């Protein structure tokens, strides 16, 4: 993590943990509909990068309840989604990702490849993109539909 000038490393680490889990840069009406503490990412350790000014290694942990079982895609997009464009940071790089064995065991592998998905959607020659509603979990079906 390389924070913007004037942003302490602790604030930058906490911002990464929040933005990649339950936080958002603005107040949204869905915030009060669920207890966010259960799903919060937490920056639990920060250390300076040796020989580099204003660069830090931030260790962030996420509760498994934040992620859909059996979906490495859900987990990965939650962690690295839009956090890389976060304004509090000058630069951010993911260097390591440790996935608990309990979570890995829930993943059965893909039922088919990308070509089947492209054929179903009739979309070719471009990335397939999506978005994430915040909070990601804990909304009722009715409120999730309203947020979409």
C-alpha positions as CSV (number, residue, x, y, z in Angstrom):
1,X,0.0,0.0,0.0
2,X,1.2,3.5,-0.9
3,X,-1.1,6.0,0.8
4,X,-1.7,9.5,-0.6
5,X,0.3,12.2,1.1
6,X,-1.2,13.0,4.5
7,X,-2.9,9.6,4.8
8,X,-1.5,7.5,7.6
9,X,-0.7,3.9,6.8
10,X,-3.2,2.7,9.4
11,X,-5.9,4.6,7.8
12,X,-5.0,3.4,4.3
13,X,-4.9,-0.3,5.5
14,X,-8.3,0.1,7.3
15,X,-9.7,1.7,4.2
16,X,-8.6,-1.2,2.0
17,X,-10.1,-3.7,4.4
18,X,-13.4,-1.7,4.6
19,X,-13.7,-1.0,0.8
20,X,-13.0,-4.6,-0.1
21,X,-15.6,-5.9,2.3
22,X,-18.5,-3.9,3.8
23,X,-17.4,-0.3,3.3
24,X,-18.3,2.2,0.6
25,X,-17.3,5.7,-0.2
26,X,-20.8,7.1,0.3
27,X,-23.7,6.5,2.6
28,X,-26.2,4.1,1.2
29,X,-29.8,3.4,2.4
30,X,-29.0,-0.3,2.8
31,X,-26.4,0.3,5.5
32,X,-28.9,-0.1,8.4
33,X,-30.5,-3.3,7.1
34,X,-27.9,-5.7,8.4
35,X,-25.1,-5.9,11.0
36,X,-21.9,-5.2,9.1
37,X,-19.5,-6.2,11.9
38,X,-20.0,-9.8,11.0
39,X,-18.7,-9.3,7.5
40,X,-16.0,-6.6,8.0
41,X,-12.5,-7.1,6.6
42,X,-9.8,-6.1,9.1
43,X,-6.3,-4.8,8.6
44,X,-4.5,-6.6,11.5
45,X,-0.9,-5.8,10.8
46,X,1.1,-3.1,8.9
47,X,4.9,-3.1,8.3
48,X,7.0,-0.7,6.3
49,X,8.6,-2.0,3.1
50,X,12.4,-2.0,3.7
51,X,14.2,0.7,1.7
52,X,11.0,2.2,0.3
53,X,9.5,5.5,1.5
54,X,5.8,5.6,2.2
55,X,5.2,1.9,1.2
56,X,3.7,-0.6,3.5
57,X,2.7,-4.2,3.6
58,X,-0.8,-4.4,5.0
59,X,-2.2,-7.8,6.2
60,X,-6.0,-8.0,5.8
61,X,-8.2,-10.8,7.0
62,X,-11.8,-11.5,5.9
63,X,-14.5,-13.6,7.6
64,X,-15.5,-16.6,5.5
65,X,-19.1,-15.5,5.9
66,X,-18.3,-12.6,3.5
67,X,-17.9,-15.0,0.6
68,X,-20.3,-17.3,-1.2
69,X,-19.3,-20.9,-0.6
70,X,-17.8,-22.6,-3.7
71,X,-17.1,-19.4,-5.5
72,X,-13.5,-18.4,-5.8
73,X,-14.7,-15.7,-8.3
74,X,-16.9,-14.1,-5.6
75,X,-14.1,-14.1,-3.1
76,X,-11.5,-12.7,-5.6
77,X,-13.8,-10.0,-6.9
78,X,-14.7,-9.0,-3.4
79,X,-11.1,-8.6,-2.4
80,X,-9.7,-7.0,-5.5
81,X,-12.8,-5.4,-7.1
82,X,-12.9,-1.6,-7.1
83,X,-10.4,-1.1,-4.2
84,X,-7.5,-0.6,-6.7
85,X,-9.0,2.8,-7.7
86,X,-9.5,4.0,-4.1
87,X,-8.6,7.7,-3.7
88,X,-6.9,7.3,-0.3
89,X,-4.2,5.3,-2.1
90,X,-1.4,6.3,-4.4
91,X,-0.7,2.7,-5.3
92,X,-1.9,-0.8,-4.3
93,X,-0.6,-4.2,-5.2
94,X,-1.9,-7.6,-4.1
95,X,1.2,-9.7,-3.3
96,X,-0.2,-12.8,-1.5
97,X,-3.6,-14.4,-1.0
98,X,-4.0,-17.3,1.4
99,X,-7.3,-19.2,1.1
100,X,-8.3,-21.4,4.1
101,X,-8.6,-25.1,3.3
102,X,-12.2,-25.0,4.7
103,X,-13.1,-22.6,1.9
104,X,-11.1,-24.3,-0.8
105,X,-13.0,-27.6,0.0
106,X,-16.3,-25.9,-0.9
107,X,-15.2,-25.2,-4.5
108,X,-16.1,-28.0,-6.9
109,X,-14.6,-26.4,-10.0
110,X,-16.4,-24.8,-13.0
111,X,-19.2,-26.8,-14.7
112,X,-18.1,-25.5,-18.1
113,X,-15.8,-23.0,-19.7
114,X,-16.0,-19.3,-20.7
115,X,-17.2,-20.2,-24.2
116,X,-20.4,-21.6,-22.8
117,X,-21.0,-18.4,-20.8
118,X,-20.4,-16.3,-23.9
119,X,-22.7,-18.4,-26.0
120,X,-25.5,-18.1,-23.4
121,X,-25.1,-14.3,-23.2
122,X,-24.3,-13.9,-26.9
123,X,-21.4,-11.6,-25.9
124,X,-18.0,-12.1,-27.7
125,X,-14.8,-10.1,-28.0
126,X,-15.0,-8.2,-24.8
127,X,-14.8,-8.8,-21.0
128,X,-17.9,-9.9,-19.1
129,X,-18.3,-7.5,-16.2
130,X,-20.6,-7.2,-13.2
131,X,-21.1,-5.1,-10.1
132,X,-21.4,-5.6,-6.3
133,X,-24.2,-4.2,-4.2
134,X,-23.0,-2.9,-0.8
135,X,-23.5,-4.5,1.7
136,X,-22.8,-7.6,-0.2
137,X,-24.6,-9.9,2.2
138,X,-27.4,-9.7,4.7
139,X,-30.1,-8.1,2.7
140,X,-33.5,-9.7,2.2
141,X,-34.4,-10.7,-1.4
142,X,-36.9,-7.7,-1.5
143,X,-34.3,-5.1,-0.4
144,X,-31.6,-6.7,-2.7
145,X,-34.0,-6.3,-5.6
146,X,-34.7,-2.7,-4.6
147,X,-30.9,-2.0,-4.5
148,X,-30.4,-3.4,-8.0
